[in-house]
Amino acid sequence: MKKVLNKAMSIRTIQRNARIYNELKSWPWWQLYTRVRPLLAATRDDNELRKKANELNQLKREEREREARARKA
């Protein structure tokens, strides 16, 4: 009985989501959002890559400074 109720609730949820999607897909702002969304992810990835490159450069600089101090000592 529990499985049947769970299945019925799942079907209603899927149907509701499908109806909402069908309404949204014709709205201009939704069309814009679906076109821009991949660009937002690419920008985020680029920013993360830039941060990691800066961190790496900072660590390399610190390592060179440590090596220079070790040679002097």
Biopython code that builds the backbone (N, CA, C, O; Angstrom):
import numpy as np
from Bio.PDB.StructureBuilder import StructureBuilder

atoms = [
    (1, "MET", "N", (0.824, -1.197, 0.000)),
    (1, "MET", "CA", (0.000, 0.000, 0.000)),
    (1, "MET", "C", (0.868, 1.260, 0.000)),
    (1, "MET", "O", (0.580, 2.236, -0.692)),
    (2, "LYS", "N", (1.946, 1.206, 0.804)),
    (2, "LYS", "CA", (2.839, 2.350, 0.902)),
    (2, "LYS", "C", (3.516, 2.622, -0.442)),
    (2, "LYS", "O", (3.700, 3.777, -0.825)),
    (3, "LYS", "N", (3.888, 1.553, -1.156)),
    (3, "LYS", "CA", (4.533, 1.709, -2.463)),
    (3, "LYS", "C", (3.591, 2.368, -3.460)),
    (3, "LYS", "O", (4.006, 3.218, -4.248)),
    (4, "VAL", "N", (2.329, 1.978, -3.423)),
    (4, "VAL", "CA", (1.341, 2.527, -4.351)),
    (4, "VAL", "C", (1.156, 4.024, -4.092)),
    (4, "VAL", "O", (1.105, 4.814, -5.034)),
    (5, "LEU", "N", (1.056, 4.413, -2.819)),
    (5, "LEU", "CA", (0.906, 5.829, -2.476)),
    (5, "LEU", "C", (2.144, 6.625, -2.887)),
    (5, "LEU", "O", (2.042, 7.736, -3.408)),
    (6, "ASN", "N", (3.304, 6.040, -2.644)),
    (6, "ASN", "CA", (4.556, 6.701, -3.007)),
    (6, "ASN", "C", (4.645, 6.885, -4.519)),
    (6, "ASN", "O", (5.063, 7.938, -4.998)),
    (7, "LYS", "N", (4.251, 5.860, -5.264)),
    (7, "LYS", "CA", (4.278, 5.926, -6.726)),
    (7, "LYS", "C", (3.308, 6.992, -7.236)),
    (7, "LYS", "O", (3.642, 7.755, -8.141)),
    (8, "ALA", "N", (2.114, 7.042, -6.659)),
    (8, "ALA", "CA", (1.114, 8.032, -7.073)),
    (8, "ALA", "C", (1.605, 9.450, -6.789)),
    (8, "ALA", "O", (1.429, 10.348, -7.612)),
    (9, "MET", "N", (2.217, 9.648, -5.631)),
    (9, "MET", "CA", (2.744, 10.963, -5.285)),
    (9, "MET", "C", (3.881, 11.358, -6.237)),
    (9, "MET", "O", (3.990, 12.518, -6.632)),
    (10, "SER", "N", (4.716, 10.396, -6.598)),
    (10, "SER", "CA", (5.808, 10.661, -7.536)),
    (10, "SER", "C", (5.273, 11.053, -8.906)),
    (10, "SER", "O", (5.795, 11.970, -9.540)),
    (11, "ILE", "N", (4.247, 10.371, -9.356)),
    (11, "ILE", "CA", (3.641, 10.683, -10.658)),
    (11, "ILE", "C", (3.060, 12.093, -10.648)),
    (11, "ILE", "O", (3.235, 12.846, -11.606)),
    (12, "ARG", "N", (2.367, 12.451, -9.565)),
    (12, "ARG", "CA", (1.801, 13.803, -9.469)),
    (12, "ARG", "C", (2.895, 14.869, -9.483)),
    (12, "ARG", "O", (2.741, 15.923, -10.101)),
    (13, "THR", "N", (3.988, 14.588, -8.804)),
    (13, "THR", "CA", (5.100, 15.537, -8.772)),
    (13, "THR", "C", (5.696, 15.730, -10.162)),
    (13, "THR", "O", (5.961, 16.858, -10.578)),
    (14, "ILE", "N", (5.903, 14.637, -10.869)),
    (14, "ILE", "CA", (6.458, 14.719, -12.227)),
    (14, "ILE", "C", (5.504, 15.472, -13.148)),
    (14, "ILE", "O", (5.941, 16.298, -13.950)),
    (15, "GLN", "N", (4.215, 15.196, -13.042)),
    (15, "GLN", "CA", (3.227, 15.890, -13.874)),
    (15, "GLN", "C", (3.206, 17.389, -13.574)),
    (15, "GLN", "O", (3.150, 18.212, -14.487)),
    (16, "ARG", "N", (3.253, 17.732, -12.291)),
    (16, "ARG", "CA", (3.258, 19.147, -11.905)),
    (16, "ARG", "C", (4.491, 19.848, -12.469)),
    (16, "ARG", "O", (4.392, 20.951, -13.007)),
    (17, "ASN", "N", (5.657, 19.202, -12.344)),
    (17, "ASN", "CA", (6.886, 19.797, -12.865)),
    (17, "ASN", "C", (6.838, 19.941, -14.384)),
    (17, "ASN", "O", (7.335, 20.928, -14.926)),
    (18, "ALA", "N", (6.252, 18.978, -15.067)),
    (18, "ALA", "CA", (6.129, 19.055, -16.529)),
    (18, "ALA", "C", (5.216, 20.210, -16.928)),
    (18, "ALA", "O", (5.511, 20.926, -17.885)),
    (19, "ARG", "N", (4.108, 20.401, -16.204)),
    (19, "ARG", "CA", (3.206, 21.516, -16.500)),
    (19, "ARG", "C", (3.910, 22.855, -16.288)),
    (19, "ARG", "O", (3.787, 23.768, -17.105)),
    (20, "ILE", "N", (4.639, 22.960, -15.198)),
    (20, "ILE", "CA", (5.364, 24.206, -14.914)),
    (20, "ILE", "C", (6.398, 24.473, -15.998)),
    (20, "ILE", "O", (6.525, 25.603, -16.469)),
    (21, "TYR", "N", (7.133, 23.448, -16.394)),
    (21, "TYR", "CA", (8.139, 23.625, -17.445)),
    (21, "TYR", "C", (7.498, 24.073, -18.752)),
    (21, "TYR", "O", (8.017, 24.965, -19.424)),
    (22, "ASN", "N", (6.369, 23.460, -19.120)),
    (22, "ASN", "CA", (5.682, 23.844, -20.358)),
    (22, "ASN", "C", (5.238, 25.302, -20.326)),
    (22, "ASN", "O", (5.246, 25.972, -21.359)),
    (23, "GLU", "N", (4.852, 25.799, -19.161)),
    (23, "GLU", "CA", (4.490, 27.209, -19.040)),
    (23, "GLU", "C", (5.724, 28.100, -19.141)),
    (23, "GLU", "O", (5.695, 29.137, -19.804)),
    (24, "LEU", "N", (6.798, 27.698, -18.485)),
    (24, "LEU", "CA", (7.998, 28.529, -18.427)),
    (24, "LEU", "C", (8.731, 28.632, -19.756)),
    (24, "LEU", "O", (9.286, 29.683, -20.075)),
    (25, "LYS", "N", (8.739, 27.566, -20.526)),
    (25, "LYS", "CA", (9.588, 27.548, -21.719)),
    (25, "LYS", "C", (9.215, 28.601, -22.751)),
    (25, "LYS", "O", (10.032, 28.925, -23.612)),
    (26, "SER", "N", (8.006, 29.144, -22.690)),
    (26, "SER", "CA", (7.612, 30.183, -23.646)),
    (26, "SER", "C", (7.892, 31.593, -23.120)),
    (26, "SER", "O", (7.752, 32.558, -23.871)),
    (27, "TRP", "N", (8.278, 31.736, -21.868)),
    (27, "TRP", "CA", (8.535, 33.054, -21.305)),
    (27, "TRP", "C", (9.898, 33.563, -21.763)),
    (27, "TRP", "O", (10.877, 32.819, -21.707)),
    (28, "PRO", "N", (9.983, 34.802, -22.212)),
    (28, "PRO", "CA", (11.259, 35.341, -22.715)),
    (28, "PRO", "C", (12.385, 35.316, -21.680)),
    (28, "PRO", "O", (13.528, 35.014, -22.021)),
    (29, "TRP", "N", (12.070, 35.631, -20.419)),
    (29, "TRP", "CA", (13.141, 35.647, -19.421)),
    (29, "TRP", "C", (13.685, 34.244, -19.192)),
    (29, "TRP", "O", (14.872, 34.087, -18.907)),
    (30, "TRP", "N", (12.845, 33.223, -19.310)),
    (30, "TRP", "CA", (13.306, 31.842, -19.140)),
    (30, "TRP", "C", (14.204, 31.440, -20.304)),
    (30, "TRP", "O", (15.214, 30.763, -20.110)),
    (31, "GLN", "N", (13.835, 31.856, -21.510)),
    (31, "GLN", "CA", (14.660, 31.562, -22.679)),
    (31, "GLN", "C", (16.024, 32.233, -22.540)),
    (31, "GLN", "O", (17.052, 31.638, -22.861)),
    (32, "LEU", "N", (16.023, 33.473, -22.060)),
    (32, "LEU", "CA", (17.288, 34.175, -21.831)),
    (32, "LEU", "C", (18.119, 33.445, -20.776)),
    (32, "LEU", "O", (19.318, 33.232, -20.955)),
    (33, "TYR", "N", (17.474, 33.070, -19.687)),
    (33, "TYR", "CA", (18.184, 32.380, -18.605)),
    (33, "TYR", "C", (18.810, 31.076, -19.094)),
    (33, "TYR", "O", (19.959, 30.786, -18.760)),
    (34, "THR", "N", (18.079, 30.288, -19.875)),
    (34, "THR", "CA", (18.621, 29.012, -20.343)),
    (34, "THR", "C", (19.774, 29.214, -21.314)),
    (34, "THR", "O", (20.633, 28.342, -21.437)),
    (35, "ARG", "N", (19.808, 30.353, -22.007)),
    (35, "ARG", "CA", (20.935, 30.636, -22.902)),
    (35, "ARG", "C", (22.143, 31.163, -22.146)),
    (35, "ARG", "O", (23.282, 30.895, -22.530)),
    (36, "VAL", "N", (21.907, 31.910, -21.077)),
    (36, "VAL", "CA", (22.995, 32.543, -20.329)),
    (36, "VAL", "C", (23.594, 31.597, -19.292)),
    (36, "VAL", "O", (24.771, 31.724, -18.956)),
    (37, "ARG", "N", (22.821, 30.667, -18.788)),
    (37, "ARG", "CA", (23.279, 29.790, -17.711)),
    (37, "ARG", "C", (24.593, 29.078, -18.004)),
    (37, "ARG", "O", (25.449, 29.046, -17.119)),
    (38, "PRO", "N", (24.813, 28.505, -19.185)),
    (38, "PRO", "CA", (26.114, 27.882, -19.448)),
    (38, "PRO", "C", (27.269, 28.883, -19.402)),
    (38, "PRO", "O", (28.384, 28.533, -19.014)),
    (39, "LEU", "N", (27.004, 30.107, -19.792)),
    (39, "LEU", "CA", (28.044, 31.131, -19.738)),
    (39, "LEU", "C", (28.414, 31.456, -18.299)),
    (39, "LEU", "O", (29.576, 31.735, -18.002)),
    (40, "LEU", "N", (27.437, 31.422, -17.409)),
    (40, "LEU", "CA", (27.713, 31.683, -15.998)),
    (40, "LEU", "C", (28.626, 30.613, -15.422)),
    (40, "LEU", "O", (29.533, 30.923, -14.648)),
    (41, "ALA", "N", (28.400, 29.370, -15.785)),
    (41, "ALA", "CA", (29.248, 28.275, -15.309)),
    (41, "ALA", "C", (30.658, 28.422, -15.861)),
    (41, "ALA", "O", (31.629, 28.179, -15.145)),
    (42, "ALA", "N", (30.786, 28.815, -17.120)),
    (42, "ALA", "CA", (32.107, 28.986, -17.723)),
    (42, "ALA", "C", (32.860, 30.115, -17.034)),
    (42, "ALA", "O", (34.062, 30.001, -16.798)),
    (43, "THR", "N", (32.174, 31.192, -16.713)),
    (43, "THR", "CA", (32.803, 32.311, -16.021)),
    (43, "THR", "C", (33.268, 31.883, -14.640)),
    (43, "THR", "O", (34.365, 32.241, -14.211)),
    (44, "ARG", "N", (32.439, 31.118, -13.944)),
    (44, "ARG", "CA", (32.806, 30.644, -12.612)),
    (44, "ARG", "C", (34.041, 29.751, -12.697)),
    (44, "ARG", "O", (34.946, 29.859, -11.869)),
    (45, "ASP", "N", (34.078, 28.869, -13.697)),
    (45, "ASP", "CA", (35.231, 27.992, -13.870)),
    (45, "ASP", "C", (36.488, 28.795, -14.167)),
    (45, "ASP", "O", (37.560, 28.492, -13.643)),
    (46, "ASP", "N", (36.360, 29.821, -15.009)),
    (46, "ASP", "CA", (37.506, 30.669, -15.321)),
    (46, "ASP", "C", (38.013, 31.384, -14.076)),
    (46, "ASP", "O", (39.221, 31.480, -13.862)),
    (47, "ASN", "N", (37.095, 31.886, -13.256)),
    (47, "ASN", "CA", (37.493, 32.572, -12.027)),
    (47, "ASN", "C", (38.196, 31.616, -11.073)),
    (47, "ASN", "O", (39.200, 31.982, -10.463)),
    (48, "GLU", "N", (37.686, 30.405, -10.936)),
    (48, "GLU", "CA", (38.319, 29.423, -10.059)),
    (48, "GLU", "C", (39.706, 29.063, -10.566)),
    (48, "GLU", "O", (40.643, 28.932, -9.778)),
    (49, "LEU", "N", (39.841, 28.904, -11.871)),
    (49, "LEU", "CA", (41.136, 28.587, -12.463)),
    (49, "LEU", "C", (42.123, 29.724, -12.216)),
    (49, "LEU", "O", (43.286, 29.478, -11.895)),
    (50, "ARG", "N", (41.671, 30.949, -12.361)),
    (50, "ARG", "CA", (42.526, 32.109, -12.120)),
    (50, "ARG", "C", (42.969, 32.161, -10.654)),
    (50, "ARG", "O", (44.131, 32.453, -10.374)),
    (51, "LYS", "N", (42.056, 31.880, -9.718)),
    (51, "LYS", "CA", (42.400, 31.867, -8.296)),
    (51, "LYS", "C", (43.448, 30.803, -8.000)),
    (51, "LYS", "O", (44.409, 31.056, -7.273)),
    (52, "LYS", "N", (43.261, 29.611, -8.564)),
    (52, "LYS", "CA", (44.216, 28.526, -8.332)),
    (52, "LYS", "C", (45.586, 28.877, -8.909)),
    (52, "LYS", "O", (46.611, 28.564, -8.302)),
    (53, "ALA", "N", (45.611, 29.520, -10.070)),
    (53, "ALA", "CA", (46.884, 29.925, -10.665)),
    (53, "ALA", "C", (47.574, 30.955, -9.777)),
    (53, "ALA", "O", (48.791, 30.898, -9.599)),
    (54, "ASN", "N", (46.814, 31.895, -9.218)),
    (54, "ASN", "CA", (47.392, 32.886, -8.307)),
    (54, "ASN", "C", (47.938, 32.222, -7.051)),
    (54, "ASN", "O", (49.020, 32.576, -6.581)),
    (55, "GLU", "N", (47.201, 31.264, -6.505)),
    (55, "GLU", "CA", (47.676, 30.534, -5.326)),
    (55, "GLU", "C", (48.974, 29.802, -5.631)),
    (55, "GLU", "O", (49.909, 29.824, -4.831)),
    (56, "LEU", "N", (49.029, 29.158, -6.783)),
    (56, "LEU", "CA", (50.221, 28.421, -7.181)),
    (56, "LEU", "C", (51.409, 29.363, -7.322)),
    (56, "LEU", "O", (52.507, 29.047, -6.863)),
    (57, "ASN", "N", (51.202, 30.510, -7.951)),
    (57, "ASN", "CA", (52.285, 31.484, -8.092)),
    (57, "ASN", "C", (52.766, 31.983, -6.739)),
    (57, "ASN", "O", (53.968, 32.141, -6.524)),
    (58, "GLN", "N", (51.832, 32.232, -5.824)),
    (58, "GLN", "CA", (52.199, 32.680, -4.479)),
    (58, "GLN", "C", (53.023, 31.610, -3.765)),
    (58, "GLN", "O", (54.026, 31.930, -3.127)),
    (59, "LEU", "N", (52.617, 30.357, -3.862)),
    (59, "LEU", "CA", (53.362, 29.276, -3.217)),
    (59, "LEU", "C", (54.755, 29.123, -3.815)),
    (59, "LEU", "O", (55.721, 28.887, -3.090)),
    (60, "LYS", "N", (54.862, 29.257, -5.136)),
    (60, "LYS", "CA", (56.178, 29.177, -5.782)),
    (60, "LYS", "C", (57.078, 30.313, -5.315)),
    (60, "LYS", "O", (58.262, 30.099, -5.056)),
    (61, "ARG", "N", (56.522, 31.523, -5.204)),
    (61, "ARG", "CA", (57.286, 32.675, -4.738)),
    (61, "ARG", "C", (57.781, 32.439, -3.314)),
    (61, "ARG", "O", (58.945, 32.697, -3.008)),
    (62, "GLU", "N", (56.898, 31.948, -2.443)),
    (62, "GLU", "CA", (57.288, 31.674, -1.060)),
    (62, "GLU", "C", (58.370, 30.606, -0.998)),
    (62, "GLU", "O", (59.298, 30.709, -0.196)),
    (63, "GLU", "N", (58.260, 29.588, -1.834)),
    (63, "GLU", "CA", (59.267, 28.520, -1.854)),
    (63, "GLU", "C", (60.622, 29.073, -2.293)),
    (63, "GLU", "O", (61.645, 28.728, -1.702)),
    (64, "ARG", "N", (60.643, 29.922, -3.316)),
    (64, "ARG", "CA", (61.907, 30.526, -3.760)),
    (64, "ARG", "C", (62.525, 31.366, -2.653)),
    (64, "ARG", "O", (63.739, 31.345, -2.455)),
    (65, "GLU", "N", (61.677, 32.118, -1.923)),
    (65, "GLU", "CA", (62.186, 32.937, -0.818)),
    (65, "GLU", "C", (62.772, 32.061, 0.280)),
    (65, "GLU", "O", (63.820, 32.390, 0.836)),
    (66, "ARG", "N", (62.112, 30.950, 0.600)),
    (66, "ARG", "CA", (62.639, 30.030, 1.618)),
    (66, "ARG", "C", (63.973, 29.443, 1.184)),
    (66, "ARG", "O", (64.906, 29.340, 1.981)),
    (67, "GLU", "N", (64.057, 29.058, -0.086)),
    (67, "GLU", "CA", (65.306, 28.494, -0.595)),
    (67, "GLU", "C", (66.422, 29.526, -0.554)),
    (67, "GLU", "O", (67.560, 29.188, -0.230)),
    (68, "ALA", "N", (66.118, 30.773, -0.876)),
    (68, "ALA", "CA", (67.133, 31.831, -0.839)),
    (68, "ALA", "C", (67.608, 32.064, 0.589)),
    (68, "ALA", "O", (68.804, 32.250, 0.813)),
    (69, "ARG", "N", (66.702, 32.059, 1.552)),
    (69, "ARG", "CA", (67.095, 32.229, 2.957)),
    (69, "ARG", "C", (67.914, 31.044, 3.432)),
    (69, "ARG", "O", (68.857, 31.215, 4.205)),
    (70, "ALA", "N", (67.566, 29.835, 2.980)),
    (70, "ALA", "CA", (68.294, 28.635, 3.400)),
    (70, "ALA", "C", (69.713, 28.666, 2.842)),
    (70, "ALA", "O", (70.641, 28.235, 3.527)),
    (71, "ARG", "N", (69.909, 29.157, 1.632)),
    (71, "ARG", "CA", (71.253, 29.245, 1.051)),
    (71, "ARG", "C", (72.106, 30.267, 1.781)),
    (71, "ARG", "O", (73.310, 30.070, 1.939)),
    (72, "LYS", "N", (71.495, 31.356, 2.228)),
    (72, "LYS", "CA", (72.240, 32.392, 2.944)),
    (72, "LYS", "C", (72.655, 31.912, 4.331)),
    (72, "LYS", "O", (73.706, 32.312, 4.832)),
    (73, "ALA", "N", (71.864, 31.080, 4.942)),
    (73, "ALA", "CA", (72.133, 30.640, 6.319)),
    (73, "ALA", "C", (73.196, 29.588, 6.392)),
    (73, "ALA", "O", (73.530, 29.121, 7.481)),
]
sb = StructureBuilder()
sb.init_structure("model")
sb.init_model(0)
sb.init_chain("A")
sb.init_seg("    ")
for serial, (resi, resn, name, xyz) in enumerate(atoms, 1):
    if name == "N":
        sb.init_residue(resn, " ", resi, " ")
    sb.init_atom(name, np.array(xyz, "f"), 0.0, 1.0, " ", f" {name:<3s}", serial, name[0])
structure = sb.get_structure()
